[in-house]
Amino acid sequence: MFLASHGPRDAPPVLLLHGGGVAGWMWDSLKERLRTDYAVLIPDLPGHGRSADEPYVSHAATVDELARMLAEAAPGRPATVVGFSLGAQLAIQLASEHPDFVAQVIVVSAQAEPLPLTGLTLAMLSASAPLARKRWFARLQARQLFIPPHLMEDYITTSTGITKATLLAAVGANLRFTLPGTWPAFPGRALVLAGRRERRLMRDSARAIHGALPGSELEIVDDSGHGIPLQRPVWFTDRVAELLRRG
């Protein structure tokens, strides 16, 4: 898995996990804000961006690789983990299964209730997969994630480079995700975010994630859809920086 590192190597580590269909470039604004004071670690998840030649297999395999990555990049220094959408599910699973590596977690727009008829959804996705390689289709999808103009070419390159196998594996894992049984025992701090304009499922998921972890914080963000870090980059960057200062 490709990993980009920014900032002082011995500073407190911050691990940024992107969503499905995008890559580490989605964190450019946050990276620039944090890189002076933190060791910012930004992987391209399997099947995405500069890890496109490594197919996405499962959440479990990806989390194990992320844990190994933290052990090598920041030994003995638990990280703040920020995850969006697919990356937010991975952040929850990483914190639940490897709490020694995670000091606190920011969960942004994570689905935590499995959808019914997942098989049918994946069959429809499989049939339409060739569209993902079309620039015009990628531009339509970009609107749903609030991709800004200066990142549009990065998005199109990433989106059109995702294989059908990775698409089905990542989306399937996303749709079937449930909270790990060890999530309520995570000892670190957690902030759970969802946009008020997201689907009700996403807001309900945010409440379920918060409700399952005593002491966590929940914030439903006004005027935001599914794409808070890209839709409201200044607000989001300030919010993350604030949590890091408190920590």
Backbone as CSV, one residue per row, in Angstrom:
resi,resn,N_x,N_y,N_z,CA_x,CA_y,CA_z,C_x,C_y,C_z
1,MET,0.852,-1.198,0.000,0.000,0.000,0.000,0.883,1.242,0.000
2,PHE,0.617,2.149,-0.926,1.416,3.369,-1.000,1.131,4.254,0.211
3,LEU,2.197,4.835,0.783,2.062,5.719,1.935,2.867,6.981,1.700
4,ALA,2.208,8.136,1.809,2.898,9.418,1.767,3.023,9.949,3.191
5,SER,4.212,10.418,3.542,4.463,10.945,4.884,4.862,12.412,4.782
6,HIS,4.321,13.230,5.664,4.604,14.662,5.658,4.823,15.125,7.095
7,GLY,5.694,16.100,7.260,5.923,16.658,8.583,7.032,15.948,9.336
8,PRO,7.316,16.408,10.566,8.391,15.813,11.376,8.095,14.348,11.704
9,ARG,9.065,13.489,11.483,8.858,12.055,11.679,8.561,11.700,13.125
10,ASP,9.103,12.492,14.079,8.927,12.160,15.487,7.773,12.934,16.136
11,ALA,6.979,13.638,15.339,5.828,14.392,15.864,4.651,13.453,16.084
12,PRO,3.621,13.896,16.799,2.429,13.056,16.977,1.853,12.658,15.624
13,PRO,1.583,11.364,15.411,1.115,10.913,14.098,-0.378,11.129,13.891
14,VAL,-0.726,11.471,12.654,-2.119,11.601,12.228,-2.278,10.771,10.948
15,LEU,-3.148,9.794,10.985,-3.389,8.915,9.847,-4.696,9.325,9.179
16,LEU,-4.656,9.613,7.875,-5.818,10.082,7.128,-6.250,9.012,6.128
17,LEU,-7.491,8.533,6.257,-8.005,7.444,5.424,-9.118,7.973,4.519
18,HIS,-8.860,7.926,3.226,-9.800,8.478,2.252,-10.982,7.549,2.013
19,GLY,-11.956,8.040,1.268,-13.136,7.260,0.948,-12.970,6.456,-0.322
20,GLY,-13.984,5.673,-0.655,-13.958,4.890,-1.872,-14.094,5.785,-3.093
21,GLY,-13.352,5.456,-4.141,-13.424,6.216,-5.382,-12.540,7.434,-5.435
22,VAL,-11.918,7.793,-4.319,-10.972,8.906,-4.290,-9.625,8.338,-3.824
23,ALA,-8.707,9.204,-3.408,-7.398,8.737,-2.935,-6.842,9.755,-1.953
24,GLY,-5.581,9.595,-1.598,-4.993,10.451,-0.574,-5.019,11.928,-0.891
25,TRP,-5.143,12.271,-2.194,-5.170,13.687,-2.568,-6.357,14.436,-1.959
26,MET,-7.409,13.723,-1.530,-8.564,14.421,-0.960,-8.219,15.161,0.338
27,TRP,-7.078,14.806,0.935,-6.688,15.406,2.209,-5.694,16.555,2.045
28,ASP,-5.496,17.078,0.834,-4.464,18.090,0.616,-4.624,19.305,1.539
29,SER,-5.845,19.789,1.701,-6.070,20.975,2.539,-5.713,20.696,3.998
30,LEU,-6.174,19.561,4.514,-5.882,19.204,5.902,-4.392,18.944,6.094
31,LYS,-3.773,18.286,5.124,-2.334,18.000,5.206,-1.531,19.290,5.361
32,GLU,-1.862,20.296,4.559,-1.107,21.542,4.617,-1.261,22.220,5.970
33,ARG,-2.421,22.080,6.589,-2.655,22.689,7.909,-1.871,21.970,9.002
34,LEU,-1.701,20.663,8.878,-1.151,19.870,9.977,0.340,19.567,9.863
35,ARG,0.899,19.653,8.671,2.233,19.099,8.437,3.351,19.788,9.231
36,THR,3.123,20.986,9.726,4.158,21.663,10.511,4.333,21.024,11.883
37,ASP,3.237,20.579,12.495,3.278,20.118,13.881,3.023,18.628,14.061
38,TYR,2.655,17.934,12.974,2.290,16.520,13.100,2.951,15.698,11.997
39,ALA,3.144,14.424,12.310,3.593,13.473,11.296,2.339,12.968,10.582
40,VAL,2.073,13.492,9.395,0.844,13.204,8.665,1.074,12.019,7.727
41,LEU,0.314,10.961,7.935,0.455,9.725,7.164,-0.781,9.553,6.287
42,ILE,-0.560,9.487,4.971,-1.687,9.430,4.034,-1.491,8.269,3.069
43,PRO,-2.146,7.138,3.326,-2.057,6.027,2.374,-3.061,6.183,1.239
44,ASP,-2.738,5.603,0.100,-3.737,5.328,-0.923,-4.192,3.898,-0.668
45,LEU,-5.449,3.727,-0.329,-5.957,2.409,0.020,-5.860,1.462,-1.168
46,PRO,-5.816,0.166,-0.918,-5.682,-0.797,-2.017,-6.712,-0.555,-3.117
47,GLY,-6.237,-0.614,-4.358,-7.112,-0.433,-5.505,-7.361,1.003,-5.886
48,HIS,-6.795,1.952,-5.137,-7.053,3.373,-5.353,-5.746,4.137,-5.571
49,GLY,-5.787,5.122,-6.459,-4.651,6.018,-6.635,-3.361,5.285,-6.928
50,ARG,-2.332,5.573,-6.129,-1.021,4.962,-6.355,-0.925,3.542,-5.812
51,SER,-2.033,3.031,-5.281,-2.119,1.606,-4.897,-3.085,0.867,-5.819
52,ALA,-3.306,1.406,-7.015,-4.288,0.825,-7.932,-3.929,-0.592,-8.365
53,ASP,-2.637,-0.922,-8.341,-2.237,-2.266,-8.771,-2.379,-3.310,-7.658
54,GLU,-2.836,-2.882,-6.494,-3.051,-3.792,-5.359,-4.558,-3.876,-5.108
55,PRO,-5.228,-4.916,-5.557,-6.699,-4.949,-5.483,-7.208,-4.906,-4.050
56,TYR,-8.364,-4.272,-3.886,-9.013,-4.257,-2.578,-9.572,-5.651,-2.313
57,VAL,-9.246,-6.217,-1.154,-9.691,-7.567,-0.815,-10.809,-7.533,0.210
58,SER,-10.559,-6.849,1.332,-11.537,-6.796,2.414,-11.136,-5.713,3.398
59,HIS,-12.094,-5.317,4.244,-11.764,-4.397,5.336,-10.729,-5.027,6.271
60,ALA,-10.909,-6.299,6.571,-10.011,-6.969,7.525,-8.572,-6.945,7.034
61,ALA,-8.358,-7.278,5.748,-7.004,-7.280,5.205,-6.417,-5.880,5.192
62,THR,-7.235,-4.892,4.862,-6.755,-3.516,4.814,-6.398,-3.003,6.201
63,VAL,-7.213,-3.317,7.193,-6.938,-2.880,8.562,-5.656,-3.513,9.087
64,ASP,-5.439,-4.784,8.795,-4.202,-5.428,9.222,-2.988,-4.728,8.612
65,GLU,-3.111,-4.346,7.346,-2.001,-3.650,6.692,-1.794,-2.256,7.279
66,LEU,-2.877,-1.575,7.609,-2.758,-0.256,8.232,-2.102,-0.355,9.603
67,ALA,-2.432,-1.389,10.350,-1.804,-1.583,11.662,-0.304,-1.802,11.514
68,ARG,0.088,-2.611,10.534,1.519,-2.819,10.292,2.189,-1.513,9.879
69,MET,1.484,-0.722,9.102,2.021,0.558,8.651,2.274,1.492,9.832
70,LEU,1.325,1.565,10.763,1.500,2.412,11.939,2.637,1.912,12.820
71,ALA,2.748,0.599,12.951,3.814,0.028,13.771,5.189,0.395,13.228
72,GLU,5.303,0.508,11.910,6.586,0.845,11.296,6.818,2.352,11.241
73,ALA,5.780,3.117,10.927,5.949,4.559,10.723,5.951,5.355,12.024
74,ALA,5.245,4.864,13.043,5.141,5.603,14.310,5.187,4.634,15.485
75,PRO,6.283,3.902,15.646,6.346,2.908,16.718,6.203,3.524,18.104
76,GLY,5.293,2.968,18.889,5.103,3.436,20.252,4.366,4.750,20.375
77,ARG,3.824,5.277,19.266,3.129,6.564,19.293,1.736,6.385,18.701
78,PRO,0.722,6.210,19.527,-0.645,6.044,19.002,-1.058,7.251,18.159
79,ALA,-1.794,6.983,17.100,-2.144,8.008,16.128,-3.562,8.523,16.323
80,THR,-3.778,9.747,15.863,-5.131,10.227,15.608,-5.501,9.744,14.214
81,VAL,-6.626,9.065,14.094,-7.040,8.504,12.804,-8.290,9.245,12.332
82,VAL,-8.215,9.805,11.139,-9.335,10.509,10.528,-9.773,9.702,9.310
83,GLY,-11.039,9.304,9.266,-11.516,8.515,8.147,-12.797,9.062,7.566
84,PHE,-12.897,9.017,6.241,-14.099,9.476,5.540,-14.757,8.314,4.797
85,SER,-16.049,8.095,5.035,-16.855,7.110,4.312,-16.230,5.713,4.442
86,LEU,-15.738,5.144,3.354,-15.052,3.850,3.441,-13.917,3.921,4.458
87,GLY,-13.149,5.004,4.407,-12.055,5.181,5.352,-12.519,5.324,6.784
88,ALA,-13.749,5.832,6.975,-14.289,5.955,8.338,-14.628,4.589,8.903
89,GLN,-15.147,3.695,8.069,-15.376,2.317,8.528,-14.061,1.661,8.918
90,LEU,-13.030,1.883,8.110,-11.712,1.319,8.425,-11.164,1.913,9.715
91,ALA,-11.404,3.204,9.948,-10.940,3.848,11.182,-11.600,3.217,12.402
92,ILE,-12.903,2.956,12.309,-13.613,2.299,13.408,-13.041,0.916,13.662
93,GLN,-12.836,0.154,12.602,-12.333,-1.210,12.753,-10.900,-1.220,13.273
94,LEU,-10.086,-0.278,12.795,-8.706,-0.180,13.276,-8.678,0.158,14.765
95,ALA,-9.483,1.126,15.176,-9.533,1.505,16.592,-10.069,0.367,17.451
96,SER,-11.010,-0.394,16.925,-11.623,-1.486,17.683,-10.683,-2.662,17.844
97,GLU,-9.951,-2.990,16.782,-9.108,-4.187,16.786,-7.681,-3.923,17.209
98,HIS,-7.222,-2.676,17.065,-5.836,-2.326,17.409,-5.820,-1.036,18.236
99,PRO,-6.479,-1.026,19.388,-6.588,0.222,20.170,-5.244,0.765,20.640
100,ASP,-4.222,-0.070,20.728,-2.908,0.418,21.150,-2.291,1.349,20.112
101,PHE,-2.759,1.267,18.867,-2.208,2.097,17.802,-2.997,3.387,17.592
102,VAL,-4.141,3.529,18.269,-5.047,4.646,17.989,-5.336,5.421,19.270
103,ALA,-4.970,6.696,19.289,-5.234,7.545,20.456,-6.640,8.122,20.398
104,GLN,-7.046,8.554,19.219,-8.378,9.113,19.029,-8.758,8.953,17.567
105,VAL,-10.050,9.025,17.303,-10.536,8.768,15.951,-11.613,9.782,15.587
106,ILE,-11.574,10.233,14.340,-12.601,11.124,13.795,-13.291,10.363,12.667
107,VAL,-14.556,10.058,12.883,-15.335,9.229,11.966,-16.266,10.144,11.169
108,VAL,-16.050,10.222,9.862,-16.818,11.136,9.015,-17.657,10.335,8.011
109,SER,-18.968,10.371,8.192,-19.897,9.783,7.222,-19.654,8.295,7.013
110,ALA,-19.713,7.542,8.087,-19.556,6.088,8.012,-20.919,5.411,8.051
111,GLN,-21.189,4.545,7.102,-22.394,3.721,7.169,-22.154,2.581,8.136
112,ALA,-23.068,2.393,9.073,-22.872,1.366,10.093,-24.058,0.431,10.205
113,GLU,-24.968,0.519,9.248,-26.106,-0.386,9.225,-26.140,-1.057,7.854
114,PRO,-25.971,-2.377,7.782,-25.919,-3.046,6.477,-27.221,-2.876,5.706
115,LEU,-27.075,-2.716,4.391,-28.244,-2.552,3.543,-28.844,-3.909,3.165
116,PRO,-30.160,-3.997,3.080,-30.768,-5.220,2.560,-30.521,-5.310,1.048
117,LEU,-30.675,-6.513,0.511,-30.540,-6.734,-0.935,-29.171,-6.304,-1.459
118,THR,-28.140,-6.551,-0.644,-26.786,-6.176,-1.067,-26.400,-6.884,-2.362
119,GLY,-26.799,-8.153,-2.485,-26.460,-8.907,-3.686,-27.012,-8.263,-4.942
120,LEU,-28.249,-7.798,-4.876,-28.855,-7.144,-6.023,-28.138,-5.833,-6.349
121,THR,-27.810,-5.083,-5.312,-27.092,-3.823,-5.518,-25.754,-4.058,-6.201
122,LEU,-25.025,-5.084,-5.763,-23.723,-5.380,-6.351,-23.859,-5.887,-7.781
123,ALA,-24.926,-6.632,-8.062,-25.157,-7.104,-9.428,-25.388,-5.923,-10.361
124,MET,-26.163,-4.949,-9.907,-26.403,-3.749,-10.714,-25.113,-2.952,-10.886
125,LEU,-24.314,-2.896,-9.824,-23.042,-2.189,-9.896,-22.098,-2.878,-10.874
126,SER,-22.088,-4.202,-10.850,-21.235,-4.959,-11.766,-21.608,-4.675,-13.213
127,ALA,-22.901,-4.605,-13.489,-23.360,-4.356,-14.851,-22.997,-2.959,-15.335
128,SER,-22.970,-2.010,-14.408,-22.683,-0.622,-14.788,-21.217,-0.252,-14.605
129,ALA,-20.384,-1.193,-14.158,-18.975,-0.896,-13.870,-18.223,-0.251,-15.030
130,PRO,-18.458,-0.651,-16.293,-17.728,-0.006,-17.390,-17.915,1.505,-17.456
131,LEU,-19.032,2.007,-16.936,-19.260,3.452,-16.956,-18.238,4.200,-16.118
132,ALA,-17.720,3.524,-15.078,-16.774,4.187,-14.171,-15.503,4.621,-14.883
133,ARG,-15.226,4.038,-16.045,-14.018,4.394,-16.789,-14.259,5.534,-17.776
134,LYS,-15.484,6.067,-17.796,-15.815,7.161,-18.694,-15.653,8.499,-17.974
135,ARG,-14.976,9.442,-18.607,-14.751,10.738,-17.979,-16.055,11.452,-17.658
136,TRP,-17.036,11.382,-18.538,-18.292,12.087,-18.305,-19.029,11.526,-17.099
137,PHE,-18.927,10.181,-16.923,-19.580,9.558,-15.779,-18.845,9.941,-14.489
138,ALA,-17.525,9.963,-14.557,-16.733,10.356,-13.379,-17.075,11.778,-12.953
139,ARG,-17.303,12.659,-13.917,-17.666,14.040,-13.580,-19.021,14.097,-12.872
140,LEU,-19.957,13.271,-13.309,-21.257,13.214,-12.637,-21.105,12.728,-11.205
141,GLN,-20.299,11.681,-11.013,-20.075,11.148,-9.674,-19.368,12.164,-8.783
142,ALA,-18.483,12.947,-9.377,-17.706,13.925,-8.601,-18.608,14.934,-7.915
143,ARG,-19.722,15.248,-8.541,-20.649,16.214,-7.939,-21.206,15.693,-6.618
144,GLN,-21.413,14.387,-6.523,-21.961,13.803,-5.310,-20.988,13.900,-4.141
145,LEU,-19.695,13.971,-4.449,-18.670,14.035,-3.406,-18.129,15.456,-3.216
146,PHE,-18.682,16.413,-3.969,-18.269,17.812,-3.852,-16.789,17.996,-4.193
147,ILE,-16.330,17.286,-5.223,-14.937,17.422,-5.657,-14.734,18.834,-6.205
148,PRO,-13.796,19.608,-5.668,-13.576,20.969,-6.167,-12.884,20.948,-7.530
149,PRO,-13.014,22.010,-8.301,-12.435,22.032,-9.654,-10.949,21.707,-9.701
150,HIS,-10.168,22.187,-8.711,-8.728,21.972,-8.783,-8.325,20.525,-8.508
151,LEU,-9.278,19.701,-8.027,-8.993,18.288,-7.799,-9.733,17.385,-8.784
152,MET,-10.396,17.980,-9.764,-11.210,17.185,-10.679,-10.381,16.178,-11.473
153,GLU,-9.234,16.594,-11.994,-8.418,15.665,-12.772,-7.880,14.534,-11.902
154,ASP,-7.538,14.836,-10.651,-7.115,13.774,-9.729,-8.245,12.772,-9.532
155,TYR,-9.465,13.295,-9.381,-10.604,12.395,-9.182,-10.844,11.533,-10.411
156,ILE,-10.828,12.136,-11.585,-11.091,11.377,-12.807,-10.020,10.299,-13.002
157,THR,-8.769,10.642,-12.773,-7.695,9.661,-12.903,-7.877,8.506,-11.927
158,THR,-8.214,8.830,-10.673,-8.415,7.790,-9.661,-9.635,6.942,-9.991
159,SER,-10.737,7.593,-10.291,-11.992,6.882,-10.536,-11.898,5.942,-11.730
160,THR,-11.307,6.431,-12.821,-11.219,5.600,-14.021,-10.168,4.499,-13.893
161,GLY,-9.313,4.596,-12.871,-8.282,3.581,-12.673,-8.676,2.451,-11.740
162,ILE,-9.874,2.520,-11.159,-10.327,1.484,-10.232,-10.885,0.296,-11.016
163,THR,-10.396,-0.883,-10.719,-10.841,-2.067,-11.437,-12.214,-2.514,-10.950
164,LYS,-12.856,-3.323,-11.765,-14.166,-3.849,-11.399,-14.064,-4.696,-10.128
165,ALA,-12.991,-5.477,-9.991,-12.822,-6.322,-8.808,-12.719,-5.482,-7.547
166,THR,-11.927,-4.411,-7.601,-11.793,-3.524,-6.442,-13.109,-2.832,-6.147
167,LEU,-13.788,-2.365,-7.179,-15.066,-1.676,-6.993,-16.066,-2.559,-6.254
168,LEU,-16.207,-3.801,-6.698,-17.179,-4.695,-6.079,-16.764,-5.094,-4.668
169,ALA,-15.468,-5.321,-4.459,-14.999,-5.725,-3.128,-15.160,-4.583,-2.126
170,ALA,-14.771,-3.373,-2.518,-14.837,-2.236,-1.602,-16.284,-1.851,-1.312
171,VAL,-17.112,-1.792,-2.347,-18.514,-1.422,-2.138,-19.235,-2.516,-1.352
172,GLY,-18.935,-3.780,-1.655,-19.554,-4.875,-0.911,-19.220,-4.820,0.568
173,ALA,-17.939,-4.563,0.879,-17.532,-4.452,2.282,-18.202,-3.257,2.946
174,ASN,-18.349,-2.168,2.196,-18.990,-0.972,2.724,-20.456,-1.232,3.058
175,LEU,-21.172,-1.880,2.147,-22.604,-2.108,2.333,-22.893,-3.099,3.457
176,ARG,-21.955,-4.025,3.696,-22.180,-5.066,4.711,-21.624,-4.694,6.075
177,PHE,-20.987,-3.551,6.200,-20.276,-3.198,7.427,-21.224,-3.083,8.615
178,THR,-20.793,-3.662,9.727,-21.462,-3.483,11.017,-20.402,-3.122,12.050
179,LEU,-20.824,-2.505,13.127,-19.871,-2.107,14.161,-19.220,-3.326,14.799
180,PRO,-17.893,-3.318,14.933,-17.221,-4.424,15.619,-17.700,-4.544,17.065
181,GLY,-17.723,-5.753,17.562,-18.158,-5.966,18.939,-17.284,-5.285,19.961
182,THR,-16.029,-4.980,19.576,-15.094,-4.335,20.511,-15.122,-2.809,20.422
183,TRP,-15.927,-2.249,19.528,-15.999,-0.786,19.426,-16.392,-0.126,20.747
184,PRO,-17.367,-0.639,21.502,-17.736,0.012,22.771,-16.615,0.035,23.802
185,ALA,-15.578,-0.781,23.596,-14.479,-0.830,24.556,-13.298,0.042,24.144
186,PHE,-13.395,0.731,23.006,-12.279,1.576,22.583,-12.025,2.650,23.642
187,PRO,-10.804,2.740,24.169,-10.549,3.642,25.299,-10.219,5.074,24.905
188,GLY,-9.992,5.322,23.620,-9.612,6.663,23.191,-10.808,7.563,22.960
189,ARG,-10.520,8.780,22.512,-11.580,9.739,22.227,-12.087,9.526,20.811
190,ALA,-13.344,9.877,20.576,-13.936,9.717,19.256,-14.895,10.860,18.965
191,LEU,-14.795,11.386,17.755,-15.731,12.382,17.248,-16.402,11.787,16.020
192,VAL,-17.721,11.783,16.004,-18.492,11.208,14.906,-19.231,12.329,14.187
193,LEU,-19.008,12.443,12.877,-19.606,13.505,12.082,-20.465,12.929,10.958
194,ALA,-21.539,13.615,10.643,-22.354,13.317,9.464,-22.995,14.609,9.008
195,GLY,-23.267,14.708,7.720,-23.895,15.901,7.180,-25.409,15.855,7.340
196,ARG,-25.992,16.989,7.668,-27.448,17.034,7.850,-28.175,16.750,6.540
197,ARG,-27.527,16.969,5.419,-28.151,16.723,4.120,-27.794,15.358,3.538
198,GLU,-27.141,14.529,4.316,-26.887,13.167,3.859,-28.168,12.339,3.953
199,ARG,-28.118,11.141,3.360,-29.246,10.236,3.497,-29.519,9.939,4.971
200,ARG,-30.754,9.667,5.276,-31.124,9.372,6.666,-30.308,8.199,7.213
201,LEU,-30.011,7.230,6.364,-29.209,6.086,6.785,-27.876,6.528,7.372
202,MET,-27.264,7.542,6.768,-25.964,7.998,7.240,-26.088,8.719,8.579
203,ARG,-27.135,9.505,8.733,-27.333,10.183,10.022,-27.669,9.169,11.117
204,ASP,-28.501,8.178,10.788,-28.820,7.123,11.754,-27.570,6.324,12.112
205,SER,-26.726,6.082,11.121,-25.481,5.359,11.382,-24.592,6.140,12.339
206,ALA,-24.490,7.455,12.122,-23.667,8.286,13.001,-24.174,8.213,14.440
207,ARG,-25.480,8.243,14.598,-26.045,8.146,15.951,-25.783,6.774,16.565
208,ALA,-25.823,5.733,15.749,-25.548,4.381,16.260,-24.089,4.238,16.668
209,ILE,-23.187,4.791,15.869,-21.755,4.732,16.194,-21.489,5.463,17.503
210,HIS,-22.068,6.649,17.632,-21.916,7.442,18.856,-22.550,6.732,20.050
211,GLY,-23.752,6.197,19.854,-24.455,5.565,20.963,-23.767,4.323,21.478
212,ALA,-23.002,3.660,20.607,-22.328,2.425,21.016,-21.029,2.671,21.767
213,LEU,-20.504,3.906,21.728,-19.227,4.204,22.378,-19.418,5.282,23.434
214,PRO,-19.461,4.895,24.701,-19.619,5.879,25.777,-18.517,6.934,25.726
215,GLY,-18.914,8.170,25.902,-17.945,9.259,25.934,-17.602,9.844,24.578
216,SER,-18.105,9.256,23.493,-17.831,9.811,22.174,-18.659,11.077,21.949
217,GLU,-18.255,11.874,20.972,-18.977,13.090,20.609,-19.657,12.883,19.259
218,LEU,-20.848,13.451,19.100,-21.586,13.377,17.851,-21.894,14.789,17.368
219,GLU,-21.678,15.023,16.073,-22.014,16.321,15.498,-22.642,16.106,14.120
220,ILE,-23.870,16.549,13.960,-24.538,16.554,12.665,-24.300,17.942,12.068
221,VAL,-23.591,17.987,10.952,-23.064,19.235,10.416,-24.070,19.877,9.467
222,ASP,-24.472,21.086,9.784,-25.444,21.807,8.962,-24.894,22.088,7.567
223,ASP,-25.806,22.182,6.607,-25.465,22.569,5.230,-24.390,21.675,4.621
224,SER,-24.400,20.402,4.970,-23.387,19.478,4.458,-24.032,18.189,3.991
225,GLY,-23.504,17.664,2.887,-23.922,16.368,2.384,-22.833,15.344,2.621
226,HIS,-22.769,14.335,1.749,-21.774,13.279,1.890,-20.481,13.737,1.225
227,GLY,-19.650,14.382,1.997,-18.409,14.921,1.453,-17.910,16.095,2.257
228,ILE,-18.126,16.059,3.565,-17.794,17.187,4.434,-16.360,17.682,4.250
229,PRO,-15.333,16.811,4.218,-13.957,17.331,4.096,-13.709,18.119,2.817
230,LEU,-14.431,17.770,1.735,-14.248,18.454,0.463,-15.262,19.576,0.267
231,GLN,-16.434,19.415,0.843,-17.478,20.426,0.704,-17.202,21.630,1.594
232,ARG,-16.690,21.376,2.807,-16.423,22.451,3.769,-15.003,22.307,4.319
233,PRO,-13.989,22.456,3.455,-12.607,22.180,3.866,-12.093,23.077,4.983
234,VAL,-12.459,24.359,4.977,-11.966,25.266,6.021,-12.570,24.886,7.364
235,TRP,-13.885,24.683,7.397,-14.538,24.287,8.644,-13.976,22.964,9.143
236,PHE,-13.834,22.007,8.245,-13.376,20.676,8.656,-11.939,20.733,9.173
237,THR,-11.085,21.448,8.475,-9.693,21.563,8.908,-9.603,22.198,10.290
238,ASP,-10.390,23.241,10.511,-10.404,23.879,11.834,-10.898,22.910,12.906
239,ARG,-11.890,22.100,12.571,-12.469,21.162,13.548,-11.455,20.094,13.933
240,VAL,-10.730,19.578,12.960,-9.706,18.570,13.248,-8.575,19.185,14.066
241,ALA,-8.143,20.377,13.664,-7.062,21.042,14.402,-7.459,21.305,15.855
242,GLU,-8.716,21.663,16.064,-9.200,21.899,17.422,-9.131,20.618,18.257
243,LEU,-9.583,19.509,17.669,-9.557,18.244,18.410,-8.127,17.834,18.736
244,LEU,-7.215,18.064,17.821,-5.817,17.725,18.068,-5.224,18.586,19.183
245,ARG,-5.583,19.854,19.210,-5.115,20.720,20.292,-5.648,20.246,21.631
246,ARG,-6.909,19.865,21.670,-7.502,19.371,22.915,-6.837,18.090,23.363
247,GLY,-6.442,17.287,22.358,-5.835,16.003,22.702,-4.437,16.156,23.255
